[in-house]
Amino acid sequence: MASRGREGGRKRGGAAKPKEGNLVGAAVKKASAPPVKRNNDLPEVTIRVQRKSTHHRTDFDRKMAALKRLSDQGKLFKQANPVARDTSITGGFKDRIIRKIHNKYVRNNKGSDAQKAKDREAAERMKQRVRDQNPDHVWELQLGGPDEVSNLKLMDADTNQDIGTQIRVEIMNLPDGTPIRIEVVD
């Protein structure tokens, strides 16, 4: 099948893209705010994220260390809300990891029958662990982070959602572009 240009709405091997003006496309465009840049004319604001006993400690520490590092580099700022995002980036993230696990431990396994059975069981445990986690934007989108696969890590779902909510509540009344500093509260 020949590839058609943008006018035809298809790329080689891809499904048809919705035409411009599609109601869904229009709703998505209206739903997200235009991105903003860090405004160094605004005063820097320190936001506090509280560590809770319900948080997965390793995930929380990793996330906060990354945000603190970005904060120290002067990269964090309040992004306009709602943040524009491509849900296919996070949506396919877990699926790709699960496929890699399957290919490594099940599909390409050339061991004995006993070893294959062991590897299948281990693969199922790993896949379930992936299913129970959320793709997390390490550099929060709401703090100016990129919506890219390279910015994603798997994280405990409850910890991820709570950190995001804490940050959102702290920055919601700040002007867009406000420089942000992160502080962890125990």
N, C-alpha and C positions, 0 to 999 in steps of 0.2 A: 504494500500500500504506500503510495507516495505521500510524503509529508506536505502539509499545506501551511502556508504562512499564517500570520495572526488573523488575517481576514476570515479564514476558514475556521478559526477557533480551535484547531488541533495541532499538536506537536507530535512528532513521530513517537509512537508507542503510548501516547497519552489519551486520556478521555477528553471529550469536547469540553471546552471552557465555557462558562455561561457568558452570554453576550453582555456588553455594557448596557446599563439601564435595567438589567434584571433586578427584580424587587429584592432578592436576597442580597445581591451585590450592593444595591443602593442602601439597604438597611445597615450593612456592615460598614460602609463608608461613613454613614451618618453617626454610627455608634461610637467610633473611635475619634479621639481628639487629635489634631495635628501635633506631631512631635515638637518638642521645644529643646533648646540648648541650655546649658548651665549659664546662669546669669550671675556673674561675679560682682555685679553692682548691688545685689541683695546680700544681706548679712547671712553668714553661715549659721545653720541651726543644728543643734545636737539632738538627735532622737535616741531614745532609749528602748532597747529590746530586752525584755525580761526572760531569763532562763527559768523554765518551769520544770517541776519534777516529772511531768508527763512527756517532756521532750526527749527524743532519742539523743543522748549526750554527744556521741560522735558526730552525728549529722548537724546538730546545733552548733557545735564548736567549729566544724569545717566551714559552715555557712557564715558564721560571724567573723571568723578569721579572714575569709575572702572579702566580706563587706568592709571590715576594718582596714584591710590593705588598700582597697579601692578608695575608701574615705581618706586615708593618709595621702594618697596620690592626688586627691582633689578631683576625683571623677564622679562622685555621687551628687545627684541633684533631683529635685522633684520633677518628674515627668508629668505631662498633661494626662489627665484621666478622663475617660477610660483609655488605657494604653492600646495602641494599634498592635495587633499580634496576628501571626499566621498559625492557626490551630493545627495545621498539618505538621508543623515542626515538632510540637510536643506530642501530638497524636500518634505519629509514627515512631517516636523515639523508643518506647517500650517494645513495640513490635519488632523493630530491628534488633534489639538486644536479645529478645526471645529467639528470633531466627538464628542469630549467631550461636547461642547456647545449643540449640537443636542441631545445627550443622556440625558443631565441634564434638558434641558428646553422643549424638544419636546417628545422624546421617552418615558421617564420615568415619564411624567407629569400625575398626578392622580387628578388634580383639576377639578373645574367645567368647562363647555364648554367656558364660558367667560374668565376664568383664563387661559385655554389652549390657546385660541386665543391671549391673551395678551402676554403670554410666547413665543408663536411662533413668534410674531412680534419682541419681544425683542431679541430672538435668531437670527433672520435674520439680525437685526442691528449689533449684535456682530459678526456674521459670516462675514458680509461685512467689518467691521472694520479690522478683521484679514486678509481678502483677500487684503486689501489696504496697508498692512504693509509687511516689509521684515523680514525674520529671520536674526538676526544680531549676529555675533560672538562677544560677549562682549569683550573678550580678542582676539584681531585681530589675524587671522591666520598669517598675514604678519609680526606680532610682536611676533611670537613664541607661539601663543595660540593653544589650543587643538581643533580638529575638532570633538566635542562631543555635544550631545543634552544638556548636563548640562551647556554648554558655550553659549547657544542660548537664545535670548530674541527677542520678536517682537519689531520692531522699524519703525518709519516713513521712507518710502522708499527713499525719496529724501535726508533726513538727513543722513541715513545710507550710501548711495552711495557717497555723498559728503565727509563725514569724511574719508571713505576708500580711495577715490581718493587723498585727501589732504595728507594722511599718505604715500600712495604709491609714490607720487611725491617727498616728503621730503626724503624718504629712498632709492629711486631707484639707486642712484650712490654710496651708502655706501657698504663696504664689508659685505658679509654675516657674521652673528654672532655679528655685532656691537651692543654694549649695547645702549639702547635708553631711553631717559627721555622725558616725555610729558609736554608740556606747552600749555595752552589755551590762545589765543589772542582774545580780544574783538574788 
